[in-house]
Amino acid sequence: YLLGGFWFFREDLIALFFIIIGFLMKKPLLAFLNKSTVFVFAGFILLLLTTLATFDLNFFANKHMLGSRDAVVMSVSQHGHFLLFIFTALSGSLMLILLSRCIFQNQWMQFFGQNTLILLAMAGFYLHFIIVNIAQVLPDDIGVLLTIFLSIVIALIQILLSWPVIVLCNRDVPQLIGQWPSAKPKRDSVEKR
């Protein structure tokens, strides 16, 4: 129970492993990102091919838990092959990091990057309390284009509903979302004499 139960101790160790790997890779990765965009793009293509080649090897053994989806799902401790999961996860993560270097910077992407933890945390809430109810109302055969359209609309609604949480976390508890508080003058708690 302790390893896979309420506290997800096993998943904590897996997440900690990836945090440590990220910490150790920070300097070499930043050095690589400063190379020419063509070189970084070539690395992106190589990692994309690696991720696509190894993704299907991480089969979803517990299909009875989540229907027939093949995916890595930490909430049910499903990772597929123990070693290939790590390889695929690292290549996929590095691929996205290199992709972020290849696309032009803009304020929207920067906003989403800085608030990813909040949006990710709120997505679980929306999934369990809102999206499930929406999915029950919709017919099963709505078509691909309507599914894409509804997904975009629901994602935009989720972002708008998350806006107050984003503002509050950034203003009041930036450490909780991995950011440093902005430098503000300290209030004197003792009156000047």
N, C-alpha and C positions, 0 to 999 in steps of 0.2 A: 504494500500500500504506500509506503513512504517513497519508493522510487517512482511509481507511476500514478500515484493518487492525486489528491487535491493540490498538493504543493508543486507537482510536476518537477520534482528534484532532478530526475534524469534529463528533462528538457532544459532545466537551468544550467546543468553542466554542458550540454551541447551548445547552448547560447553563449555561455562563458568561453567555450573553446573558440567560437567564431569571433568574439570580442577580442580575445588575446591575439588571434591570428591577425585581425585588423590592426591592432596596435603595433604588432611587430612588422607589419608590411607598410606602415604609414610612410616612413622616409623613402624606402625604395620606390614605392608607388608614386609619391609626389615627384620624385626625380624623373620617373618614366613619363609622367603626365606633362612635364615641361619640355619633352622632345617635340619634334614637328608633328603637326596634325596628321600628316600622311602616315608617319610611323605609328602613331597612336591608333589610327583607323585600321591599319594592318593588324595590330594586336587585337583590336575589337573583333575583326572578322575571324581571326584564329580562335579566339575565345568563344565566339558565337557558334562556330562549327563544332568546337569541343563540347559545348553545353548541349547542343542539339544531338550530337552523337551519343552522349552518355545519359541523356535525360530518360529515355525509355528503359534503361537498365535499372532504374530505381523504381521497380514495379510496386504497385500498391497492394500489399498482401491482405489488408483488412478491408476489402471492397464492401463487405457486408455492413460496415459501419457507416459509410458515406455514399451509398449507392455504387455506381460503377466508375467513379472518377479515378484516374491515375494521377496522383499528386503526392507531394510531401506535405504532411499536415502535422505540425508539432503538437496541436491540441489533443491528438489521439496517439502520440508517440509513433508516428508512421514515417519512416525515412527510407524505406527500400533497403538496398544493399548498404551495409555499414561503411565500407571504404568508398564505394562509388558515390554515395550520397555526399560525402565530404568533398570529393573531387568535383562533382557537378555543382555543388553549392558555391564552392570557391570560384570555379570558372564562370558561373553565371553572375556572381556578384562583381567580379573583376570586369566582366563584359559590360555590365551596366555602368560601372565607374568610368571605363574608357569611352563608352557611348556618351556619357555626360560631358566629357572633354571634347568630343567631336561636334556636338551641336552648339549653336550660338546661345550665349547667355541671355536670359531675359528675366524680368521681375517675377513672372508667374512661376517659372521653374524654380527660381530661388526661394520664393514663398513656400512652395510645396516641399522643397528640400529641407527648409528650416523647420517645418511643422509636420514632418512625416510621422513622428511618434504619436502626436495627438490624433492625426487622421487615422492612423492604424488602430489606435486604441478605440476610437469612436466607431470604426468600421465593425468591430465585434458587437457593439451595442446595437447598431443599425441592423446588422445581419439577424440577430436573434429576436429583435422586437419589432422591426419595421419591414424589412425585406421579405421575411418569411410570410408575413401577412399579405404583402403585395403579390408574392408568387402564388399564393393559394387562390387569389381572385382571377389571375390571368389564365387563359386557356393554354394547354400544352403545346399547341402547334401554331405559334404566332409568327413564325418565320424569322430568318436571320436578320434582315434589315430592321424589323420592328424590335427585335431583341437588342440589337446594337443601339438603336435610338433610345429605348427605355433604359438601358444600362447607363448611357451618357446622362440622361435626364436625372436618374436616381443618384448618380455620382455627384452631379452638380447640386442637387438638393441636400445630399449629405454634407458637402463642403459648406454650403450656406448654413445648415443647422449646426455645424461644428465651429462656425466663426466665433460665437461668444466664448466657447471653451478655449479656442486658440488665443483670443485676446486676453482672457483671464490667466491662462498659464504663462504666456509671455510676460505679462505685467507683474503677476504676483508670485509665481513659483517657477522661474526660468530654469532653476537647477533640476527640477523634476523632469524636464524635457531635454536635458543635456546642454543647456545654454547658460552662459554667465549673465548675471543681472547687469543691466546697464548702469553706468556710473552715475549715481544720483547723489546730490548732497545729503549728508546725514542730518537728521533732525536732532536738535539738542533736547535731551529729555530733562535736563535741569535748567531752570531759568537762570539767565545771566544776572549776576549781582550788581 
